[in-house]
């Protein structure tokens, strides 16, 4: 998610700018979007 939302096609002028953007993404994600993943795998292997 981080790669898709922040890193893909990103351009930064310094390492600090990159780190600041990542940290802001993490703060925003945790406040607005964070939720447990719902696993859908049933644990069965299909043999072909």
C-alpha positions in Angstrom: 0.0 0.0 0.0 2.8 2.4 0.9 4.5 1.7 -2.5 1.3 2.3 -4.4 0.2 5.4 -2.5 3.5 7.1 -1.9 6.5 5.7 -3.6 5.2 5.0 -7.1 6.2 7.8 -9.4 7.5 9.9 -6.5 10.2 12.5 -6.8 12.0 13.9 -3.8 14.7 16.5 -3.5 16.2 15.0 -0.4 16.1 12.0 1.9 14.5 14.2 4.6 11.7 15.1 2.2 11.1 11.4 1.5 11.1 10.4 5.2 8.7 13.3 6.0 6.3 12.2 3.3 6.4 8.5 4.5 5.9 9.5 8.1 2.9 11.8 7.2 1.4 8.9 5.2 1.8 6.6 8.2 0.1 9.1 10.5 -2.8 9.7 8.1 -3.2 6.0 7.3 -3.4 5.1 11.0 -5.9 7.8 11.8 -8.2 7.4 8.8 -7.8 4.0 7.0 -6.3 1.5 9.4 -8.4 -1.6 10.0 -7.7 -5.3 10.5 -7.3 -7.3 7.3 -10.1 -9.8 6.6 -8.4 -13.1 5.6 -10.4 -15.0 3.0 -8.1 -18.1 2.6 -10.0 -21.2 3.7 -6.9 -23.3 4.2 -7.7 -25.8 1.4 -5.3 -26.7 -1.4 -6.8 -27.4 -4.8 -4.9 -30.2 -6.6 -5.1 -30.1 -10.4 
